[in-house]
Amino acid sequence: MKCRCETLTQLEGAEASSYAREHLREVRVDPIAWQTEYVCPDTGKRWLLDYPHSELHGGGPPRLRPLPFPPDSPE
Ligand SMILES: [Zn+2]
C-alpha cells in the first residue's frame, strides 16, 4: 500500500485497520487499553490505533491517529 502518512490526519473503521495492517509496522500492543502503536516504515511517523467506542459489542470501529509525542516520553 502506498504511504499516505504525510497527509493523513485520521482514519476510522475498515480504512484504519487495513491501512495499519497493509502499510504500518506494529510497535507495541496494549491489550488492556485496546491500543496498538504503529510506525510507518517509510517516514518513521508513529500512529496509534484505538477503539473510541469500546462500550460497543466487539469494541466498535477502530480509529487511527498520528502520535504527537516521541516514543520515549511519558504519555
Ligand atoms: Zn507511511
PDB file of the backbone (N, CA, C, O) and the ligand in Angstrom, with CONECT records:
HET     ZN  A 101       1
ATOM      1  N   MET A   1       0.848  -1.199   0.000  1.00  0.00           N
ATOM      2  CA  MET A   1       0.000   0.000   0.000  1.00  0.00           C
ATOM      3  C   MET A   1       0.880   1.244   0.000  1.00  0.00           C
ATOM      4  O   MET A   1       1.907   1.286   0.676  1.00  0.00           O
ATOM      5  N   LYS A   2       0.472   2.257  -0.762  1.00  0.00           N
ATOM      6  CA  LYS A   2       1.247   3.487  -0.875  1.00  0.00           C
ATOM      7  C   LYS A   2       1.181   4.275   0.435  1.00  0.00           C
ATOM      8  O   LYS A   2       0.146   4.313   1.100  1.00  0.00           O
ATOM      9  N   CYS A   3       2.295   4.898   0.787  1.00  0.00           N
ATOM     10  CA  CYS A   3       2.369   5.669   2.028  1.00  0.00           C
ATOM     11  C   CYS A   3       1.586   6.971   1.914  1.00  0.00           C
ATOM     12  O   CYS A   3       1.832   7.782   1.021  1.00  0.00           O
ATOM     13  N   ARG A   4       0.641   7.158   2.828  1.00  0.00           N
ATOM     14  CA  ARG A   4      -0.131   8.410   2.878  1.00  0.00           C
ATOM     15  C   ARG A   4       0.068   9.102   4.219  1.00  0.00           C
ATOM     16  O   ARG A   4      -0.701   9.989   4.587  1.00  0.00           O
ATOM     17  N   CYS A   5       1.101   8.694   4.945  1.00  0.00           N
ATOM     18  CA  CYS A   5       1.276   9.170   6.314  1.00  0.00           C
ATOM     19  C   CYS A   5       1.509  10.677   6.417  1.00  0.00           C
ATOM     20  O   CYS A   5       1.152  11.296   7.419  1.00  0.00           O
ATOM     21  N   GLU A   6       2.108  11.266   5.377  1.00  0.00           N
ATOM     22  CA  GLU A   6       2.396  12.693   5.459  1.00  0.00           C
ATOM     23  C   GLU A   6       1.130  13.537   5.365  1.00  0.00           C
ATOM     24  O   GLU A   6       1.097  14.657   5.876  1.00  0.00           O
ATOM     25  N   THR A   7       0.098  13.022   4.727  1.00  0.00           N
ATOM     26  CA  THR A   7      -1.106  13.825   4.511  1.00  0.00           C
ATOM     27  C   THR A   7      -2.285  13.381   5.367  1.00  0.00           C
ATOM     28  O   THR A   7      -3.221  14.152   5.580  1.00  0.00           O
ATOM     29  N   LEU A   8      -2.247  12.149   5.857  1.00  0.00           N
ATOM     30  CA  LEU A   8      -3.369  11.656   6.656  1.00  0.00           C
ATOM     31  C   LEU A   8      -3.432  12.347   8.012  1.00  0.00           C
ATOM     32  O   LEU A   8      -2.396  12.620   8.617  1.00  0.00           O
ATOM     33  N   THR A   9      -4.625  12.630   8.488  1.00  0.00           N
ATOM     34  CA  THR A   9      -4.779  13.151   9.839  1.00  0.00           C
ATOM     35  C   THR A   9      -5.471  12.122  10.730  1.00  0.00           C
ATOM     36  O   THR A   9      -5.120  11.979  11.901  1.00  0.00           O
ATOM     37  N   GLN A  10      -6.444  11.412  10.186  1.00  0.00           N
ATOM     38  CA  GLN A  10      -7.149  10.398  10.966  1.00  0.00           C
ATOM     39  C   GLN A  10      -7.887   9.455  10.023  1.00  0.00           C
ATOM     40  O   GLN A  10      -8.408   9.870   8.988  1.00  0.00           O
ATOM     41  N   LEU A  11      -7.920   8.184  10.399  1.00  0.00           N
ATOM     42  CA  LEU A  11      -8.698   7.192   9.661  1.00  0.00           C
ATOM     43  C   LEU A  11      -9.601   6.468  10.640  1.00  0.00           C
ATOM     44  O   LEU A  11      -9.263   6.309  11.813  1.00  0.00           O
ATOM     45  N   GLU A  12     -10.751   6.031  10.152  1.00  0.00           N
ATOM     46  CA  GLU A  12     -11.662   5.293  11.018  1.00  0.00           C
ATOM     47  C   GLU A  12     -12.173   4.046  10.309  1.00  0.00           C
ATOM     48  O   GLU A  12     -12.171   3.955   9.082  1.00  0.00           O
ATOM     49  N   GLY A  13     -12.612   3.090  11.120  1.00  0.00           N
ATOM     50  CA  GLY A  13     -13.279   1.893  10.613  1.00  0.00           C
ATOM     51  C   GLY A  13     -12.359   1.003   9.801  1.00  0.00           C
ATOM     52  O   GLY A  13     -11.178   0.865  10.121  1.00  0.00           O
ATOM     53  N   ALA A  14     -12.895   0.399   8.754  1.00  0.00           N
ATOM     54  CA  ALA A  14     -12.152  -0.565   7.955  1.00  0.00           C
ATOM     55  C   ALA A  14     -10.930   0.062   7.300  1.00  0.00           C
ATOM     56  O   ALA A  14      -9.915  -0.604   7.095  1.00  0.00           O
ATOM     57  N   GLU A  15     -11.031   1.346   6.971  1.00  0.00           N
ATOM     58  CA  GLU A  15      -9.909   2.031   6.352  1.00  0.00           C
ATOM     59  C   GLU A  15      -8.718   2.118   7.318  1.00  0.00           C
ATOM     60  O   GLU A  15      -7.564   1.951   6.922  1.00  0.00           O
ATOM     61  N   ALA A  16      -9.026   2.382   8.585  1.00  0.00           N
ATOM     62  CA  ALA A  16      -7.984   2.464   9.603  1.00  0.00           C
ATOM     63  C   ALA A  16      -7.288   1.121   9.776  1.00  0.00           C
ATOM     64  O   ALA A  16      -6.059   1.054   9.784  1.00  0.00           O
ATOM     65  N   SER A  17      -8.071   0.047   9.915  1.00  0.00           N
ATOM     66  CA  SER A  17      -7.447  -1.253  10.163  1.00  0.00           C
ATOM     67  C   SER A  17      -6.698  -1.759   8.939  1.00  0.00           C
ATOM     68  O   SER A  17      -5.645  -2.380   9.085  1.00  0.00           O
ATOM     69  N   SER A  18      -7.208  -1.513   7.741  1.00  0.00           N
ATOM     70  CA  SER A  18      -6.500  -2.011   6.566  1.00  0.00           C
ATOM     71  C   SER A  18      -5.232  -1.200   6.299  1.00  0.00           C
ATOM     72  O   SER A  18      -4.230  -1.755   5.847  1.00  0.00           O
ATOM     73  N   TYR A  19      -5.262   0.097   6.571  1.00  0.00           N
ATOM     74  CA  TYR A  19      -4.047   0.895   6.392  1.00  0.00           C
ATOM     75  C   TYR A  19      -2.966   0.451   7.369  1.00  0.00           C
ATOM     76  O   TYR A  19      -1.799   0.320   7.000  1.00  0.00           O
ATOM     77  N   ALA A  20      -3.362   0.220   8.620  1.00  0.00           N
ATOM     78  CA  ALA A  20      -2.407  -0.243   9.633  1.00  0.00           C
ATOM     79  C   ALA A  20      -1.846  -1.607   9.257  1.00  0.00           C
ATOM     80  O   ALA A  20      -0.644  -1.842   9.377  1.00  0.00           O
ATOM     81  N   ARG A  21      -2.711  -2.501   8.804  1.00  0.00           N
ATOM     82  CA  ARG A  21      -2.294  -3.871   8.515  1.00  0.00           C
ATOM     83  C   ARG A  21      -1.399  -3.941   7.279  1.00  0.00           C
ATOM     84  O   ARG A  21      -0.422  -4.688   7.251  1.00  0.00           O
ATOM     85  N   GLU A  22      -1.744  -3.153   6.254  1.00  0.00           N
ATOM     86  CA  GLU A  22      -1.050  -3.303   4.980  1.00  0.00           C
ATOM     87  C   GLU A  22       0.153  -2.383   4.821  1.00  0.00           C
ATOM     88  O   GLU A  22       1.028  -2.637   3.993  1.00  0.00           O
ATOM     89  N   HIS A  23       0.199  -1.314   5.615  1.00  0.00           N
ATOM     90  CA  HIS A  23       1.299  -0.369   5.432  1.00  0.00           C
ATOM     91  C   HIS A  23       2.172  -0.211   6.668  1.00  0.00           C
ATOM     92  O   HIS A  23       3.397  -0.173   6.557  1.00  0.00           O
ATOM     93  N   LEU A  24       1.559  -0.118   7.842  1.00  0.00           N
ATOM     94  CA  LEU A  24       2.325   0.213   9.042  1.00  0.00           C
ATOM     95  C   LEU A  24       2.926  -1.025   9.692  1.00  0.00           C
ATOM     96  O   LEU A  24       2.469  -2.146   9.470  1.00  0.00           O
ATOM     97  N   ARG A  25       3.954  -0.803  10.494  1.00  0.00           N
ATOM     98  CA  ARG A  25       4.604  -1.868  11.249  1.00  0.00           C
ATOM     99  C   ARG A  25       4.220  -1.750  12.724  1.00  0.00           C
ATOM    100  O   ARG A  25       4.299  -0.674  13.315  1.00  0.00           O
ATOM    101  N   GLU A  26       3.805  -2.874  13.304  1.00  0.00           N
ATOM    102  CA  GLU A  26       3.363  -2.873  14.701  1.00  0.00           C
ATOM    103  C   GLU A  26       4.547  -2.687  15.655  1.00  0.00           C
ATOM    104  O   GLU A  26       5.576  -3.348  15.518  1.00  0.00           O
ATOM    105  N   VAL A  27       4.388  -1.785  16.614  1.00  0.00           N
ATOM    106  CA  VAL A  27       5.455  -1.500  17.568  1.00  0.00           C
ATOM    107  C   VAL A  27       5.121  -2.050  18.940  1.00  0.00           C
ATOM    108  O   VAL A  27       5.964  -2.684  19.575  1.00  0.00           O
ATOM    109  N   ARG A  28       3.894  -1.814  19.410  1.00  0.00           N
ATOM    110  CA  ARG A  28       3.543  -2.125  20.793  1.00  0.00           C
ATOM    111  C   ARG A  28       2.044  -2.366  20.862  1.00  0.00           C
ATOM    112  O   ARG A  28       1.262  -1.642  20.247  1.00  0.00           O
ATOM    113  N   VAL A  29       1.650  -3.382  21.611  1.00  0.00           N
ATOM    114  CA  VAL A  29       0.235  -3.688  21.786  1.00  0.00           C
ATOM    115  C   VAL A  29      -0.112  -3.544  23.261  1.00  0.00           C
ATOM    116  O   VAL A  29       0.578  -4.092  24.121  1.00  0.00           O
ATOM    117  N   ASP A  30      -1.166  -2.817  23.551  1.00  0.00           N
ATOM    118  CA  ASP A  30      -1.676  -2.708  24.916  1.00  0.00           C
ATOM    119  C   ASP A  30      -3.040  -3.366  24.964  1.00  0.00           C
ATOM    120  O   ASP A  30      -4.042  -2.741  24.617  1.00  0.00           O
ATOM    121  N   PRO A  31      -3.091  -4.658  25.402  1.00  0.00           N
ATOM    122  CA  PRO A  31      -4.353  -5.394  25.354  1.00  0.00           C
ATOM    123  C   PRO A  31      -5.358  -4.903  26.395  1.00  0.00           C
ATOM    124  O   PRO A  31      -6.557  -5.152  26.265  1.00  0.00           O
ATOM    125  N   ILE A  32      -4.877  -4.208  27.427  1.00  0.00           N
ATOM    126  CA  ILE A  32      -5.787  -3.686  28.447  1.00  0.00           C
ATOM    127  C   ILE A  32      -6.547  -2.472  27.910  1.00  0.00           C
ATOM    128  O   ILE A  32      -7.772  -2.395  28.004  1.00  0.00           O
ATOM    129  N   ALA A  33      -5.801  -1.540  27.353  1.00  0.00           N
ATOM    130  CA  ALA A  33      -6.401  -0.303  26.836  1.00  0.00           C
ATOM    131  C   ALA A  33      -6.927  -0.461  25.413  1.00  0.00           C
ATOM    132  O   ALA A  33      -7.527   0.469  24.875  1.00  0.00           O
ATOM    133  N   TRP A  34      -6.713  -1.623  24.795  1.00  0.00           N
ATOM    134  CA  TRP A  34      -7.125  -1.863  23.416  1.00  0.00           C
ATOM    135  C   TRP A  34      -6.473  -0.848  22.481  1.00  0.00           C
ATOM    136  O   TRP A  34      -7.134  -0.255  21.628  1.00  0.00           O
ATOM    137  N   GLN A  35      -5.172  -0.660  22.656  1.00  0.00           N
ATOM    138  CA  GLN A  35      -4.448   0.271  21.808  1.00  0.00           C
ATOM    139  C   GLN A  35      -3.264  -0.440  21.177  1.00  0.00           C
ATOM    140  O   GLN A  35      -2.602  -1.259  21.815  1.00  0.00           O
ATOM    141  N   THR A  36      -3.008  -0.116  19.913  1.00  0.00           N
ATOM    142  CA  THR A  36      -1.829  -0.642  19.244  1.00  0.00           C
ATOM    143  C   THR A  36      -1.061   0.521  18.643  1.00  0.00           C
ATOM    144  O   THR A  36      -1.628   1.389  17.979  1.00  0.00           O
ATOM    145  N   GLU A  37       0.253   0.519  18.893  1.00  0.00           N
ATOM    146  CA  GLU A  37       1.099   1.575  18.362  1.00  0.00           C
ATOM    147  C   GLU A  37       1.800   1.051  17.114  1.00  0.00           C
ATOM    148  O   GLU A  37       2.300  -0.074  17.091  1.00  0.00           O
ATOM    149  N   TYR A  38       1.827   1.882  16.081  1.00  0.00           N
ATOM    150  CA  TYR A  38       2.450   1.509  14.816  1.00  0.00           C
ATOM    151  C   TYR A  38       3.477   2.550  14.406  1.00  0.00           C
ATOM    152  O   TYR A  38       3.457   3.689  14.874  1.00  0.00           O
ATOM    153  N   VAL A  39       4.382   2.129  13.515  1.00  0.00           N
ATOM    154  CA  VAL A  39       5.313   3.077  12.930  1.00  0.00           C
ATOM    155  C   VAL A  39       5.304   2.880  11.412  1.00  0.00           C
ATOM    156  O   VAL A  39       5.193   1.760  10.911  1.00  0.00           O
ATOM    157  N   CYS A  40       5.423   3.997  10.699  1.00  0.00           N
ATOM    158  CA  CYS A  40       5.487   3.931   9.235  1.00  0.00           C
ATOM    159  C   CYS A  40       6.898   3.543   8.819  1.00  0.00           C
ATOM    160  O   CYS A  40       7.853   4.208   9.219  1.00  0.00           O
ATOM    161  N   PRO A  41       7.059   2.478   8.023  1.00  0.00           N
ATOM    162  CA  PRO A  41       8.392   2.048   7.600  1.00  0.00           C
ATOM    163  C   PRO A  41       9.070   3.044   6.658  1.00  0.00           C
ATOM    164  O   PRO A  41      10.291   3.013   6.505  1.00  0.00           O
ATOM    165  N   ASP A  42       8.301   3.919   6.031  1.00  0.00           N
ATOM    166  CA  ASP A  42       8.871   4.884   5.080  1.00  0.00           C
ATOM    167  C   ASP A  42       9.275   6.189   5.751  1.00  0.00           C
ATOM    168  O   ASP A  42      10.350   6.721   5.473  1.00  0.00           O
ATOM    169  N   THR A  43       8.425   6.710   6.634  1.00  0.00           N
ATOM    170  CA  THR A  43       8.669   8.043   7.195  1.00  0.00           C
ATOM    171  C   THR A  43       9.056   8.010   8.664  1.00  0.00           C
ATOM    172  O   THR A  43       9.546   9.013   9.183  1.00  0.00           O
ATOM    173  N   GLY A  44       8.854   6.889   9.352  1.00  0.00           N
ATOM    174  CA  GLY A  44       9.132   6.820  10.777  1.00  0.00           C
ATOM    175  C   GLY A  44       8.049   7.461  11.628  1.00  0.00           C
ATOM    176  O   GLY A  44       8.183   7.542  12.849  1.00  0.00           O
ATOM    177  N   LYS A  45       6.977   7.916  10.992  1.00  0.00           N
ATOM    178  CA  LYS A  45       5.876   8.521  11.733  1.00  0.00           C
ATOM    179  C   LYS A  45       5.145   7.461  12.545  1.00  0.00           C
ATOM    180  O   LYS A  45       4.901   6.356  12.061  1.00  0.00           O
ATOM    181  N   ARG A  46       4.795   7.807  13.790  1.00  0.00           N
ATOM    182  CA  ARG A  46       4.138   6.855  14.674  1.00  0.00           C
ATOM    183  C   ARG A  46       2.641   7.106  14.735  1.00  0.00           C
ATOM    184  O   ARG A  46       2.166   8.239  14.663  1.00  0.00           O
ATOM    185  N   TRP A  47       1.909   5.990  14.872  1.00  0.00           N
ATOM    186  CA  TRP A  47       0.449   6.017  14.845  1.00  0.00           C
ATOM    187  C   TRP A  47      -0.096   5.205  16.011  1.00  0.00           C
ATOM    188  O   TRP A  47       0.540   4.270  16.498  1.00  0.00           O
ATOM    189  N   LEU A  48      -1.291   5.588  16.444  1.00  0.00           N
ATOM    190  CA  LEU A  48      -1.963   4.834  17.490  1.00  0.00           C
ATOM    191  C   LEU A  48      -3.336   4.397  16.999  1.00  0.00           C
ATOM    192  O   LEU A  48      -4.152   5.212  16.570  1.00  0.00           O
ATOM    193  N   LEU A  49      -3.570   3.090  17.072  1.00  0.00           N
ATOM    194  CA  LEU A  49      -4.882   2.542  16.738  1.00  0.00           C
ATOM    195  C   LEU A  49      -5.629   2.241  18.033  1.00  0.00           C
ATOM    196  O   LEU A  49      -5.144   1.489  18.878  1.00  0.00           O
ATOM    197  N   ASP A  50      -6.805   2.828  18.183  1.00  0.00           N
ATOM    198  CA  ASP A  50      -7.601   2.535  19.370  1.00  0.00           C
ATOM    199  C   ASP A  50      -9.077   2.388  18.996  1.00  0.00           C
ATOM    200  O   ASP A  50      -9.472   2.505  17.836  1.00  0.00           O
ATOM    201  N   TYR A  51      -9.861   2.129  20.023  1.00  0.00           N
ATOM    202  CA  TYR A  51     -11.291   1.892  19.816  1.00  0.00           C
ATOM    203  C   TYR A  51     -12.078   2.885  20.671  1.00  0.00           C
ATOM    204  O   TYR A  51     -12.367   2.611  21.836  1.00  0.00           O
ATOM    205  N   PRO A  52     -12.422   4.034  20.094  1.00  0.00           N
ATOM    206  CA  PRO A  52     -13.076   5.090  20.884  1.00  0.00           C
ATOM    207  C   PRO A  52     -14.472   4.709  21.357  1.00  0.00           C
ATOM    208  O   PRO A  52     -14.999   5.322  22.286  1.00  0.00           O
ATOM    209  N   HIS A  53     -15.074   3.705  20.731  1.00  0.00           N
ATOM    210  CA  HIS A  53     -16.418   3.281  21.148  1.00  0.00           C
ATOM    211  C   HIS A  53     -16.346   1.895  21.779  1.00  0.00           C
ATOM    212  O   HIS A  53     -17.088   0.988  21.402  1.00  0.00           O
ATOM    213  N   SER A  54     -15.439   1.743  22.747  1.00  0.00           N
ATOM    214  CA  SER A  54     -15.181   0.420  23.296  1.00  0.00           C
ATOM    215  C   SER A  54     -16.363  -0.133  24.088  1.00  0.00           C
ATOM    216  O   SER A  54     -16.361  -1.307  24.460  1.00  0.00           O
ATOM    217  N   GLU A  55     -17.386   0.708  24.353  1.00  0.00           N
ATOM    218  CA  GLU A  55     -18.569   0.200  25.044  1.00  0.00           C
ATOM    219  C   GLU A  55     -19.428  -0.658  24.106  1.00  0.00           C
ATOM    220  O   GLU A  55     -20.278  -1.422  24.563  1.00  0.00           O
ATOM    221  N   LEU A  56     -19.202  -0.528  22.802  1.00  0.00           N
ATOM    222  CA  LEU A  56     -19.976  -1.320  21.848  1.00  0.00           C
ATOM    223  C   LEU A  56     -19.501  -2.771  21.850  1.00  0.00           C
ATOM    224  O   LEU A  56     -18.351  -3.059  22.181  1.00  0.00           O
ATOM    225  N   HIS A  57     -20.397  -3.677  21.478  1.00  0.00           N
ATOM    226  CA  HIS A  57     -20.040  -5.077  21.381  1.00  0.00           C
ATOM    227  C   HIS A  57     -18.912  -5.250  20.364  1.00  0.00           C
ATOM    228  O   HIS A  57     -19.000  -4.779  19.230  1.00  0.00           O
ATOM    229  N   GLY A  58     -17.841  -5.942  20.799  1.00  0.00           N
ATOM    230  CA  GLY A  58     -16.716  -6.163  19.904  1.00  0.00           C
ATOM    231  C   GLY A  58     -15.789  -4.967  19.801  1.00  0.00           C
ATOM    232  O   GLY A  58     -14.820  -4.998  19.043  1.00  0.00           O
ATOM    233  N   GLY A  59     -16.075  -3.902  20.561  1.00  0.00           N
ATOM    234  CA  GLY A  59     -15.152  -2.772  20.595  1.00  0.00           C
ATOM    235  C   GLY A  59     -15.501  -1.644  19.645  1.00  0.00           C
ATOM    236  O   GLY A  59     -14.933  -0.556  19.749  1.00  0.00           O
ATOM    237  N   GLY A  60     -16.425  -1.877  18.715  1.00  0.00           N
ATOM    238  CA  GLY A  60     -16.773  -0.812  17.772  1.00  0.00           C
ATOM    239  C   GLY A  60     -15.692  -0.611  16.727  1.00  0.00           C
ATOM    240  O   GLY A  60     -14.728  -1.374  16.679  1.00  0.00           O
ATOM    241  N   PRO A  61     -15.841   0.409  15.885  1.00  0.00           N
ATOM    242  CA  PRO A  61     -14.870   0.632  14.805  1.00  0.00           C
ATOM    243  C   PRO A  61     -13.552   1.199  15.341  1.00  0.00           C
ATOM    244  O   PRO A  61     -13.552   1.989  16.285  1.00  0.00           O
ATOM    245  N   PRO A  62     -12.426   0.792  14.736  1.00  0.00           N
ATOM    246  CA  PRO A  62     -11.134   1.314  15.160  1.00  0.00           C
ATOM    247  C   PRO A  62     -10.901   2.741  14.650  1.00  0.00           C
ATOM    248  O   PRO A  62     -11.556   3.203  13.716  1.00  0.00           O
ATOM    249  N   ARG A  63      -9.967   3.406  15.279  1.00  0.00           N
ATOM    250  CA  ARG A  63      -9.586   4.753  14.867  1.00  0.00           C
ATOM    251  C   ARG A  63      -8.066   4.823  14.852  1.00  0.00           C
ATOM    252  O   ARG A  63      -7.411   4.335  15.773  1.00  0.00           O
ATOM    253  N   LEU A  64      -7.514   5.418  13.826  1.00  0.00           N
ATOM    254  CA  LEU A  64      -6.062   5.527  13.681  1.00  0.00           C
ATOM    255  C   LEU A  64      -5.668   6.997  13.654  1.00  0.00           C
ATOM    256  O   LEU A  64      -6.129   7.765  12.809  1.00  0.00           O
ATOM    257  N   ARG A  65      -4.804   7.376  14.599  1.00  0.00           N
ATOM    258  CA  ARG A  65      -4.374   8.770  14.692  1.00  0.00           C
ATOM    259  C   ARG A  65      -2.865   8.848  14.825  1.00  0.00           C
ATOM    260  O   ARG A  65      -2.263   7.946  15.407  1.00  0.00           O
ATOM    261  N   PRO A  66      -2.227   9.894  14.308  1.00  0.00           N
ATOM    262  CA  PRO A  66      -0.784  10.051  14.488  1.00  0.00           C
ATOM    263  C   PRO A  66      -0.452  10.381  15.928  1.00  0.00           C
ATOM    264  O   PRO A  66      -1.210  11.071  16.610  1.00  0.00           O
ATOM    265  N   LEU A  67       0.690   9.882  16.387  1.00  0.00           N
ATOM    266  CA  LEU A  67       1.152  10.172  17.733  1.00  0.00           C
ATOM    267  C   LEU A  67       1.996  11.444  17.712  1.00  0.00           C
ATOM    268  O   LEU A  67       2.982  11.531  16.980  1.00  0.00           O
ATOM    269  N   PRO A  68       1.605  12.426  18.517  1.00  0.00           N
ATOM    270  CA  PRO A  68       2.369  13.682  18.530  1.00  0.00           C
ATOM    271  C   PRO A  68       3.606  13.623  19.402  1.00  0.00           C
ATOM    272  O   PRO A  68       4.490  14.471  19.277  1.00  0.00           O
ATOM    273  N   PHE A  69       3.687  12.622  20.299  1.00  0.00           N
ATOM    274  CA  PHE A  69       4.796  12.594  21.246  1.00  0.00           C
ATOM    275  C   PHE A  69       5.870  11.630  20.792  1.00  0.00           C
ATOM    276  O   PHE A  69       5.564  10.632  20.140  1.00  0.00           O
ATOM    277  N   PRO A  70       7.135  11.908  21.126  1.00  0.00           N
ATOM    278  CA  PRO A  70       8.213  10.975  20.778  1.00  0.00           C
ATOM    279  C   PRO A  70       8.072   9.683  21.575  1.00  0.00           C
ATOM    280  O   PRO A  70       7.447   9.685  22.635  1.00  0.00           O
ATOM    281  N   PRO A  71       8.644   8.570  21.082  1.00  0.00           N
ATOM    282  CA  PRO A  71       8.400   7.251  21.642  1.00  0.00           C
ATOM    283  C   PRO A  71       8.781   7.091  23.108  1.00  0.00           C
ATOM    284  O   PRO A  71       8.157   6.293  23.808  1.00  0.00           O
ATOM    285  N   ASP A  72       9.783   7.820  23.601  1.00  0.00           N
ATOM    286  CA  ASP A  72      10.245   7.586  24.958  1.00  0.00           C
ATOM    287  C   ASP A  72       9.652   8.532  25.999  1.00  0.00           C
ATOM    288  O   ASP A  72       9.936   8.397  27.189  1.00  0.00           O
ATOM    289  N   SER A  73       8.831   9.488  25.562  1.00  0.00           N
ATOM    290  CA  SER A  73       8.267  10.423  26.524  1.00  0.00           C
ATOM    291  C   SER A  73       7.050   9.792  27.202  1.00  0.00           C
ATOM    292  O   SER A  73       6.375   8.959  26.597  1.00  0.00           O
ATOM    293  N   PRO A  74       6.762  10.171  28.438  1.00  0.00           N
ATOM    294  CA  PRO A  74       5.561   9.649  29.106  1.00  0.00           C
ATOM    295  C   PRO A  74       4.301  10.153  28.440  1.00  0.00           C
ATOM    296  O   PRO A  74       4.255  11.275  27.937  1.00  0.00           O
ATOM    297  N   GLU A  75       3.271   9.305  28.441  1.00  0.00           N
ATOM    298  CA  GLU A  75       2.025   9.677  27.767  1.00  0.00           C
ATOM    299  C   GLU A  75       1.170  10.562  28.671  1.00  0.00           C
ATOM    300  O   GLU A  75       0.081  10.977  28.276  1.00  0.00           O
TER     301      GLU A  75
HETATM  302 ZN    ZN A 101       3.620   5.665   5.717  1.00  0.00          ZN2+
END
